[in-house]
């Protein structure tokens, strides 16, 4: 909210702002929009492979990993990644999320690994998380500071169902088909629960958790076209 107010103070109250959240950012943005009248400050919301509900997210990740590993082991037996898929399959079969946080962390790591085993996912081209021009350069530092400040703490104690229905702004949902980190089925939950009647969903067929990296041209073209329509 502070950033939005600063931008409007600097560039004028008629400035049109769209809030975009990816992954963890997609966990925070719906809470922001559903809190008090924050959504009055923006023109729309762009949700990119977001984790708006952690318990649901973890459950969907485990289910997607298990089913994909089972498929790969049954129908793609000559794959060089068979041993890796077997490890994922065995872990998902023998562990339950009720066992604690460590299971969630391991599933998250497997989720990032899994998309790299699928040929349909485009490999990132000319991209580095430490690229000078990329915000990813400071990602680790930002994550540490956010953890110390506990800026996301309020969201853990609130059921997302209590605020999703309040969101009325135009919404664009963008998801990678092979996202195991935040499976695209999360978008089904958002679609059913947000209050907005102006909502669009796009699935990127050759992307994992980060379609802006796997299919950058298509991703940004989609975003810009949607914004121009609103």
C-alpha positions as CSV (number, residue, x, y, z in Angstrom):
1,X,0.0,0.0,0.0
2,X,2.8,2.4,0.8
3,X,4.5,1.8,-2.6
4,X,1.2,2.4,-4.4
5,X,0.6,5.6,-2.5
6,X,4.2,6.8,-3.2
7,X,3.8,6.1,-6.9
8,X,0.6,8.0,-7.1
9,X,2.0,10.9,-5.1
10,X,5.0,11.1,-7.5
11,X,3.2,10.5,-10.8
12,X,-0.4,11.6,-10.1
13,X,-3.5,10.2,-8.6
14,X,-4.8,9.1,-12.1
15,X,-1.8,6.7,-12.4
16,X,-3.2,3.2,-13.3
17,X,-1.5,0.5,-11.3
18,X,-1.8,-3.3,-11.8
19,X,-0.5,-5.5,-9.0
20,X,1.3,-8.7,-10.1
21,X,2.3,-11.5,-7.8
22,X,4.3,-14.6,-8.7
23,X,4.8,-17.7,-6.4
24,X,5.2,-16.3,-2.9
25,X,4.1,-12.9,-4.3
26,X,1.0,-14.7,-5.4
27,X,0.4,-15.6,-1.7
28,X,0.7,-12.0,-0.6
29,X,-1.2,-10.2,-3.3
30,X,-4.7,-11.7,-2.8
31,X,-4.4,-10.9,1.0
32,X,-3.4,-7.4,0.1
33,X,-6.3,-6.9,-2.3
34,X,-8.8,-8.4,0.2
35,X,-7.7,-6.3,3.1
36,X,-9.9,-3.3,3.8
37,X,-10.1,-1.2,0.6
38,X,-6.7,-1.8,-0.8
39,X,-8.1,-3.0,-4.1
40,X,-9.4,0.6,-4.7
41,X,-5.8,1.6,-5.2
42,X,-5.2,-0.6,-8.3
43,X,-6.8,-1.3,-11.7
44,X,-6.3,-5.0,-11.7
45,X,-4.5,-8.1,-10.5
46,X,-2.2,-10.4,-12.3
47,X,-1.6,-13.7,-10.6
48,X,1.3,-15.8,-11.9
49,X,1.7,-19.3,-10.6
50,X,0.8,-18.1,-7.1
51,X,0.6,-19.9,-3.8
52,X,-2.5,-18.3,-2.3
53,X,-3.3,-21.3,0.0
54,X,-0.2,-23.1,1.4
55,X,-2.0,-26.2,2.7
56,X,-3.8,-26.7,-0.6
57,X,-0.7,-25.9,-2.5
58,X,1.3,-28.6,-0.7
59,X,-1.4,-31.2,-1.2
60,X,-1.7,-30.5,-4.9
61,X,2.1,-30.5,-5.3
62,X,2.4,-34.0,-3.7
63,X,-0.5,-35.3,-5.8
64,X,0.9,-33.9,-9.1
65,X,4.4,-35.2,-8.4
66,X,3.2,-38.7,-7.5
67,X,1.0,-39.0,-10.6
68,X,3.6,-37.6,-12.9
69,X,6.3,-39.8,-11.5
70,X,4.0,-42.8,-11.8
71,X,3.3,-41.9,-15.5
72,X,7.0,-41.4,-16.3
73,X,8.0,-44.7,-14.7
74,X,5.2,-46.6,-16.6
75,X,5.3,-45.0,-20.0
76,X,8.8,-43.5,-20.3
77,X,11.0,-46.3,-19.1
78,X,13.9,-45.3,-21.3
79,X,14.2,-41.9,-19.8
80,X,17.5,-40.8,-18.4
81,X,15.6,-39.4,-15.5
82,X,14.0,-42.7,-14.4
83,X,16.0,-42.9,-11.2
84,X,15.1,-39.4,-10.3
85,X,11.4,-40.0,-10.9
86,X,11.6,-43.2,-8.9
87,X,13.0,-41.2,-5.9
88,X,10.1,-38.7,-6.2
89,X,7.5,-41.5,-6.5
90,X,8.9,-43.3,-3.4
91,X,9.1,-40.2,-1.3
92,X,5.5,-39.1,-2.2
93,X,4.2,-42.6,-1.5
94,X,6.0,-43.0,1.9
95,X,5.5,-39.5,3.3
96,X,2.5,-37.5,4.5
97,X,2.2,-33.7,4.9
98,X,1.0,-34.2,8.4
99,X,4.5,-35.3,9.3
100,X,5.7,-31.7,9.4
101,X,7.4,-28.8,7.7
102,X,10.4,-30.9,6.4
103,X,8.1,-32.9,4.1
104,X,6.8,-29.6,2.6
105,X,10.3,-28.4,2.0
106,X,11.4,-31.6,0.3
107,X,8.3,-31.6,-1.9
108,X,9.0,-28.1,-2.9
109,X,12.6,-29.1,-3.9
110,X,11.2,-32.1,-5.9
111,X,8.7,-29.7,-7.6
112,X,11.5,-27.5,-8.9
113,X,13.5,-30.5,-10.0
114,X,10.5,-32.2,-11.8
115,X,9.9,-29.5,-14.3
116,X,13.5,-29.8,-15.5
117,X,12.9,-33.5,-16.3
118,X,10.1,-32.7,-18.8
119,X,11.1,-32.1,-22.4
120,X,8.0,-30.0,-23.1
121,X,9.2,-27.3,-20.7
122,X,11.3,-24.7,-22.5
123,X,14.7,-24.2,-21.1
124,X,15.4,-20.6,-20.0
125,X,17.3,-18.7,-22.6
126,X,19.9,-16.0,-21.8
127,X,18.6,-15.8,-18.2
128,X,20.4,-15.8,-14.9
129,X,19.0,-15.1,-11.5
130,X,22.2,-13.1,-10.9
131,X,21.9,-11.0,-14.1
132,X,22.7,-7.4,-13.5
133,X,19.3,-6.1,-14.8
134,X,17.2,-8.7,-13.0
135,X,15.5,-8.3,-9.7
136,X,16.6,-11.9,-8.9
137,X,20.0,-10.5,-8.2
138,X,18.9,-9.5,-4.8
139,X,16.4,-12.3,-4.3
140,X,18.3,-14.0,-1.4
141,X,18.8,-10.7,0.4
142,X,15.2,-9.8,0.0
143,X,14.1,-13.1,1.2
144,X,16.2,-12.9,4.4
145,X,15.0,-9.3,5.2
146,X,11.3,-10.4,4.6
147,X,11.8,-13.3,7.0
148,X,13.3,-11.1,9.7
149,X,10.5,-8.5,9.3
150,X,7.9,-11.3,9.1
151,X,6.0,-9.2,6.6
152,X,3.8,-12.2,5.6
153,X,3.0,-13.3,9.1
154,X,-0.7,-12.0,9.1
155,X,-1.5,-14.1,6.1
156,X,-0.8,-17.4,7.9
157,X,-3.5,-16.8,10.5
158,X,-6.3,-15.9,8.1
159,X,-8.2,-18.4,5.9
160,X,-7.9,-17.1,2.3
161,X,-11.6,-18.0,1.8
162,X,-12.4,-15.0,4.1
163,X,-11.0,-12.5,1.7
164,X,-11.0,-14.0,-1.8
165,X,-14.6,-13.3,-2.3
166,X,-14.0,-9.6,-1.6
167,X,-11.7,-9.2,-4.6
168,X,-13.6,-7.4,-7.4
169,X,-10.9,-6.1,-9.6
170,X,-10.2,-7.5,-13.1
171,X,-8.0,-10.6,-12.7
172,X,-5.6,-12.3,-15.0
173,X,-4.4,-15.8,-14.0
174,X,-1.2,-17.0,-15.7
175,X,0.1,-20.6,-15.1
176,X,2.7,-23.0,-16.5
177,X,1.1,-26.3,-17.4
178,X,4.0,-28.2,-15.8
179,X,4.2,-26.1,-12.6
180,X,4.7,-28.6,-9.7
181,X,5.6,-25.8,-7.3
182,X,2.3,-24.1,-7.5
183,X,0.1,-26.5,-9.6
184,X,-2.3,-24.9,-12.0
185,X,-5.2,-26.5,-10.1
186,X,-4.7,-23.7,-7.6
187,X,-6.1,-21.4,-10.3
188,X,-9.3,-23.5,-10.2
189,X,-9.8,-22.5,-6.5
190,X,-9.2,-18.9,-7.3
191,X,-11.5,-18.9,-10.2
192,X,-14.3,-20.2,-8.1
193,X,-13.8,-18.0,-5.1
194,X,-12.7,-14.5,-6.1
195,X,-15.5,-12.0,-6.4
196,X,-14.5,-10.5,-9.7
197,X,-16.7,-11.1,-12.7
198,X,-13.9,-10.0,-15.0
199,X,-11.4,-12.9,-14.9
200,X,-9.2,-14.5,-17.5
201,X,-7.0,-17.6,-17.3
202,X,-4.1,-18.5,-19.6
203,X,-2.1,-21.8,-19.4
204,X,1.4,-21.8,-20.9
205,X,1.9,-25.2,-22.5
206,X,5.7,-25.1,-22.4
207,X,6.3,-23.6,-19.0
208,X,6.9,-24.7,-15.4
209,X,6.8,-22.4,-12.4
210,X,8.0,-19.3,-14.2
211,X,6.4,-18.8,-17.6
212,X,8.0,-15.4,-17.8
213,X,11.3,-17.3,-18.1
214,X,10.2,-20.3,-20.1
215,X,8.1,-18.4,-22.6
216,X,9.0,-14.8,-22.1
217,X,7.7,-13.3,-25.4
218,X,4.3,-15.0,-25.1
219,X,4.1,-14.2,-21.4
220,X,4.8,-10.5,-21.7
221,X,2.7,-10.1,-24.9
222,X,-0.2,-11.7,-23.0
223,X,0.2,-9.4,-20.0
224,X,0.5,-6.2,-22.2
225,X,-2.5,-7.2,-24.3
226,X,-4.6,-7.8,-21.2
227,X,-3.6,-4.5,-19.6
228,X,-4.4,-2.6,-22.9
229,X,-7.9,-4.1,-22.8
230,X,-8.4,-2.8,-19.3
